[in-house]
Amino acid sequence: MLKGIPDILSPDLLKVLAEMGHGDTIVISDGNFPSASMGKNGVVIRCDGHGGPEILDAVLSLLPLDTFVEKPVTLMKVVPGQEVETPIWKTYEDIISKYDERGKDTIQFVERFDFYEESKKAYAIIATSEKALYACMILKKGVIKS
């Protein structure tokens, strides 16, 4: 156990967050996301039993978002024609706002297959058990200012 580190962050996840450099990306996936196939060129960290919001909150307590890009957070757009509610997006906005003054302005939305292509380039994917639909996100790591 370490002081000040959220218990939800495993040693493997802490190692990945520390290894990542400025501009690297990490995916927080929902339970439906194909984490293993998307992450075959990176690192996949399983966080079974945990949801997206609690993982996001713990990760952002340690990981700065990139300030050199306008939108360091990427969410997947709802596929046209689907009638899906996405209340988790507001939850994500609230969590992001705790750690970055830009709040919801950090978020961009991309089409499903563009999201998949960006996920394949990520340094790591955190596979959660989140049940909400369209609850995956990509975070771009920034720098810690002295």
LUMDOKE-8451 format. One line per field, with one value per residue (C-alpha): residue in three letters; x, y, z. Coordinates in steps of 0.2 Angstrom, whole numbers, m for minus. Example, Ala and Ser with C-alpha at 12.3 -4.5 7.8 and 13.67 -1.06 7.14 Angstrom:
% residues 2
aa ala | ser
x 62 | 68
y m22 | m5
z 39 | 36
% end
This chain:
% residues 146
aa met | leu | lys | gly | ile | pro | asp | ile | leu | ser | pro | asp | leu | leu | lys | val | leu | ala | glu | met | gly | his | gly | asp | thr | ile | val | ile | ser | asp | gly | asn | phe | pro | ser | ala | ser | met | gly | lys | asn | gly | val | val | ile | arg | cys | asp | gly | his | gly | gly | pro | glu | ile | leu | asp | ala | val | leu | ser | leu | leu | pro | leu | asp | thr | phe | val | glu | lys | pro | val | thr | leu | met | lys | val | val | pro | gly | gln | glu | val | glu | thr | pro | ile | trp | lys | thr | tyr | glu | asp | ile | ile | ser | lys | tyr | asp | glu | arg | gly | lys | asp | thr | ile | gln | phe | val | glu | arg | phe | asp | phe | tyr | glu | glu | ser | lys | lys | ala | tyr | ala | ile | ile | ala | thr | ser | glu | lys | ala | leu | tyr | ala | cys | met | ile | leu | lys | lys | gly | val | ile | lys | ser
x 0 | 6 | m1 | m10 | m13 | m31 | m33 | m41 | m25 | m16 | 3 | 3 | m8 | 3 | 18 | 10 | 5 | 22 | 30 | 19 | 26 | 19 | 7 | 5 | m13 | m22 | m40 | m52 | m64 | m81 | m86 | m91 | m75 | m64 | m49 | m39 | m39 | m37 | m23 | m13 | 1 | 1 | m3 | m20 | m23 | m39 | m49 | m63 | m77 | m74 | m83 | m77 | m80 | m71 | m56 | m56 | m56 | m42 | m31 | m34 | m29 | m11 | m11 | m11 | m21 | m11 | m12 | m4 | m19 | m36 | m45 | m35 | m50 | m59 | m76 | m85 | m100 | m116 | m118 | m131 | m148 | m146 | m157 | m145 | m145 | m127 | m129 | m111 | m104 | m110 | m102 | m86 | m87 | m89 | m74 | m63 | m68 | m61 | m44 | m43 | m51 | m56 | m69 | m80 | m70 | m57 | m68 | m70 | m81 | m76 | m84 | m84 | m71 | m60 | m61 | m55 | m40 | m35 | m36 | m25 | m11 | m13 | 1 | m12 | m30 | m38 | m52 | m66 | m83 | m92 | m110 | m115 | m115 | m103 | m92 | m75 | m63 | m45 | m34 | m19 | m6 | 1 | 16 | 18 | 22 | 34
y 0 | 18 | 34 | 45 | 32 | 27 | 8 | 5 | 7 | m9 | m10 | m14 | 1 | 12 | 6 | 10 | 27 | 31 | 24 | 34 | 50 | 67 | 64 | 45 | 39 | 27 | 20 | 17 | 4 | m1 | m20 | m21 | m14 | m27 | m23 | m38 | m36 | m17 | m19 | m32 | m20 | m12 | m16 | m22 | m20 | m29 | m19 | m32 | m27 | m8 | 5 | 19 | 33 | 27 | 22 | 39 | 48 | 38 | 39 | 58 | 60 | 55 | 58 | 76 | 79 | 86 | 105 | 106 | 100 | 107 | 91 | 78 | 67 | 57 | 48 | 38 | 46 | 36 | 26 | 36 | 28 | 21 | 27 | 27 | 38 | 43 | 50 | 43 | 57 | 70 | 60 | 60 | 79 | 81 | 70 | 79 | 96 | 91 | 89 | 101 | 118 | 116 | 103 | 97 | 108 | 94 | 82 | 78 | 65 | 53 | 40 | 22 | 15 | 31 | 28 | 10 | 15 | 27 | 14 | 2 | 16 | 18 | 14 | 4 | 0 | m2 | m15 | m11 | m19 | m3 | m8 | 9 | 10 | 22 | 23 | 21 | 35 | 39 | 51 | 60 | 62 | 79 | 86 | 90 | 108 | 113
z 0 | m4 | 4 | m8 | m22 | m25 | m21 | m37 | m47 | m48 | m48 | m66 | m70 | m60 | m69 | m86 | m81 | m75 | m91 | m102 | m109 | m115 | m130 | m126 | m125 | m114 | m117 | m103 | m111 | m107 | m105 | m123 | m130 | m139 | m128 | m132 | m151 | m151 | m138 | m146 | m150 | m133 | m115 | m109 | m91 | m84 | m71 | m70 | m57 | m59 | m70 | m81 | m69 | m54 | m65 | m74 | m57 | m51 | m67 | m68 | m50 | m56 | m75 | m82 | m98 | m113 | m113 | m130 | m139 | m139 | m135 | m125 | m122 | m135 | m134 | m147 | m156 | m155 | m171 | m182 | m181 | m163 | m150 | m135 | m120 | m114 | m96 | m92 | m103 | m90 | m77 | m86 | m89 | m70 | m66 | m79 | m73 | m55 | m63 | m78 | m79 | m97 | m91 | m105 | m118 | m117 | m125 | m144 | m152 | m166 | m177 | m170 | m183 | m181 | m162 | m165 | m176 | m162 | m149 | m159 | m157 | m138 | m126 | m116 | m114 | m97 | m99 | m86 | m83 | m87 | m93 | m100 | m119 | m127 | m111 | m119 | m119 | m125 | m114 | m120 | m107 | m104 | m94 | m75 | m74 | m60
% end
